[in-house]
Amino acid sequence: MKRSSAPTTAAASSGETLGATNLRRGRRFIGGVAVGERASAHAKAYLRTSPVAIAGYRHVPVSTLPVLDHDAVLAAVSPTEAIERVREALLRHHAGEWQMPAKVYLQSPPYGDFRAMPALGDGLALLKWITSFPGNPQRGLPTVTGVICLSDATCGEPLMLLDARSVTALRTGAVAAVATRALARPDARTIGMIGCGLHGAWAARCLAAAGYGPGACFDPRSEAAQALADELGWQVGSREQAAACEIVTCVTPGAEPVLDAADLRPGQHLNLLGADGPGKAEMTLAALARCTLFCDELEQAAHGGELAGAIEAGTVAREQVCELGAVLAGEHPGRPAADAITLFDSTGLAIQDLAVASAALEAYRAGRLQAQMITL
C-alpha cells in the first residue's frame, strides 16, 4: 500500500501520535474505529463528528485547570502582599529578569478597546485579555472586564485562569503604594482620592494598608465617595480639598484633566493612575510642567499615559522622566528636595499582573483557597 508520509511527518514533528495502522488489512484505527473502504456508516459518522478522529491523533487532555473569580482573587492576595509582590516585580523587570512585550490595543469604536498584555518571569508566563468600555455602566456592565491565563513557562501548560478585573484593581492600588513609599516626603500622610470607583477604592485600601491616611474622598458620584470614606474612616471632600492633601491619587477615566497648576502645593506627591491609553490625561500640561516626573515604564507611558501628551507636544523630554524601578534599585535618588512636587504616572504593566497572579497561584497550591475547576 502506497501512502503519503506527510501526515506522519507532521504528527511526529509535533509530538502527537497518529492512529495505528493495520497494514495487513489496509485499515487505520483511530479512536477504536476502523477506517477503510468497508467502514460502516456508523463509523464514518463518528469520524465526521469526533474531535479526536477529525484531528487524526490521540487526544491527551491537559490537567484540570483552576479558575479564580473576582472574590477568590481578592481573598487570595491581601493588599500588603500585593504591594510587596508588585515592588519586587518592578525590581526584577528593571534588572532584566522579567520580560514584558508591548501592550497591544484593539480598538472597538465607538464603544471602547481590548488590550492584550503578556509577561514572563520566574518560570511563569501570563497573558491578560482585558477591556475598557467607558459606556458600560449605563448598560449595567462594568467598565473593565477580562481574563488572565497563567501558564508554565517551561512547557506551555496552562496553570490557572483568573478574573482580570480584580487582579487589575489590586495591582493598580499596590503600585500607588509602592510609588508613594519611594517618592513622597517621609512625613507625608494625608491622602486625597479623586475618583472612588473600583480602582480608586483599591488604591485607597492599599495606601491605607501601607500606613497612609486619613484621607479626603471625592467622586462626582457622591455615593461612591461616601462608601469609601465610611469603609476607611476617612471623610468626603470636594475636589479642591482632595487636591490639597499631601498625597493626591487620581483614578478617573482620564477624559478630561482634574488637576491644574493652581491645585498644586510644594512638597506634594501625585499618583496619576487613570490615563492608561492614548488621548487620556488627568492633569493639564501647565501642571505637569511643575513636577518631577516618574513612571512605571517609559515606552508605554510615552505612548498611552499621562506623559504622552507632553512628550508629543515637546514640553517634556524622555530624559526628564525616571522609571520607578530605577528608584527602587537605588540607581536614582527619587525626590530631589522636600518642596519638590513628584508625579508618578502609571499605565499598568503586565509584570504587575504577573506578580499578583503568581501570588494567587501560590495561595491556591498551598490550600488557602478553593477554586472552580475546568478541564480543557
RASULWO-V558083 format. One record per pair of residues at least 6 apart in sequence whose ideal C-beta (glycine too) atoms are under 6 Angstrom apart, sorted by sequence separation. I is the first residue (numbers start at 1). GAP is how many residues later the second one is. D is the distance in whole Angstrom. If there is no record, write none. Layout:
i,gap,d
I,GAP,D
I,GAP,D
//
This chain:
i,gap,d
47,6,4
92,6,4
107,6,5
219,6,4
229,6,6
252,6,6
275,6,5
295,6,4
301,6,5
302,6,6
310,6,4
326,6,4
363,6,6
11,7,5
21,7,5
27,7,5
28,7,5
52,7,5
119,7,5
136,7,5
151,7,5
152,7,6
193,7,6
218,7,6
229,7,5
275,7,5
327,7,4
335,7,5
364,7,6
27,8,6
105,8,5
106,8,4
151,8,6
217,8,4
250,8,6
274,8,5
19,9,5
20,9,5
27,9,4
118,9,5
134,9,6
149,9,6
150,9,5
302,9,5
19,10,6
33,10,5
105,10,6
133,10,6
150,10,5
226,10,6
272,10,5
322,10,5
19,11,4
117,11,4
193,11,5
217,11,5
225,11,5
103,12,6
104,12,4
149,12,6
217,12,5
33,13,6
116,13,6
103,14,5
131,14,5
147,14,6
148,14,4
115,15,5
131,15,6
130,16,3
148,16,5
191,16,6
101,17,5
114,17,5
129,17,5
147,17,5
217,17,6
129,18,6
146,18,3
100,19,5
113,19,6
148,19,6
215,19,4
216,19,6
217,19,5
218,19,6
112,20,5
128,20,5
145,20,6
214,20,5
243,20,4
254,20,4
31,21,5
99,21,4
112,21,3
144,21,5
191,21,5
196,21,5
216,21,3
218,21,5
254,21,4
31,22,5
111,22,5
127,22,5
191,22,6
193,22,6
247,22,5
248,22,5
249,22,4
250,22,5
251,22,5
252,22,4
288,22,5
30,23,5
98,23,3
189,23,6
196,23,4
251,23,5
264,23,6
298,23,6
126,24,5
191,24,3
192,24,5
193,24,5
194,24,5
204,24,6
208,24,5
218,24,4
250,24,6
257,24,6
258,24,5
259,24,4
260,24,5
1,25,5
216,25,5
257,25,6
261,25,4
281,25,6
285,25,6
298,25,6
125,26,5
216,26,5
254,26,3
257,26,5
261,26,4
264,26,6
278,26,5
295,26,6
172,27,5
176,27,4
201,27,5
254,27,6
257,27,5
260,27,5
277,27,5
293,27,6
125,28,4
196,28,4
254,28,6
259,28,5
281,28,5
293,28,5
294,28,5
296,28,6
124,29,6
169,29,5
173,29,4
177,29,4
196,29,5
261,29,6
123,30,5
169,30,5
173,30,4
177,30,5
252,30,6
275,30,6
285,30,6
294,30,6
275,31,4
170,32,6
174,32,5
196,32,4
250,32,5
120,33,6
169,33,4
173,33,4
177,33,4
130,34,5
272,34,5
128,36,5
307,38,5
18,39,6
306,39,4
17,40,6
305,40,5
16,41,4
17,41,5
305,42,4
304,43,6
292,44,6
301,44,5
11,46,6
203,46,5
301,46,5
300,47,5
194,48,5
203,48,6
292,48,5
192,50,3
291,50,5
292,50,5
293,50,6
294,50,5
295,50,4
296,50,5
192,51,6
200,51,4
290,51,6
199,52,5
291,52,4
297,52,6
192,53,3
296,53,5
191,54,6
190,55,4
195,55,6
190,56,5
191,56,5
192,56,4
193,56,6
194,56,5
195,56,4
195,57,4
188,58,4
188,59,5
184,63,6
194,64,5
180,67,6
267,71,6
276,71,5
267,72,5
276,72,6
176,73,6
266,73,4
268,73,5
269,73,5
270,73,5
271,73,5
272,73,5
273,73,5
264,77,6
185,82,6
86,85,6
184,85,4
183,86,5
82,88,5
86,88,4
73,89,6
86,89,5
73,90,6
83,91,5
87,91,5
74,92,5
82,92,4
86,92,6
179,92,6
65,93,6
70,93,5
73,93,4
66,94,5
67,94,5
68,94,5
69,94,5
73,94,6
83,94,5
176,95,5
70,96,4
172,101,6
134,119,6
83,123,6
79,126,5
79,127,5
80,129,5
79,130,4
179,145,6
182,145,5
183,151,5
182,152,6
183,152,6
185,153,6
183,159,4
179,165,4
175,171,5
175,177,6
171,181,4
171,182,6
171,185,5
167,186,5
170,186,5
167,189,5
167,190,6
162,195,6
160,201,5
150,207,5
148,209,6
128,225,5
126,228,5
94,231,3
119,231,4
126,231,6
118,232,6
119,232,5
117,233,4
121,233,6
90,234,6
124,234,6
90,235,5
94,235,6
119,235,4
91,237,5
90,238,6
100,250,5
100,251,5
98,253,5
93,258,5
89,262,5
89,263,6
86,266,5
89,266,4
86,269,5
85,270,4
82,274,6
85,274,5
81,278,6
77,279,6
77,282,5
77,283,6
76,284,4
73,287,6
76,287,4
68,292,6
76,293,5
75,294,6
72,297,6
66,298,6
68,303,5
67,304,6
66,305,4
67,305,4
66,307,6
67,307,6
64,309,5
65,309,5
64,311,5
61,314,6
62,314,5
//
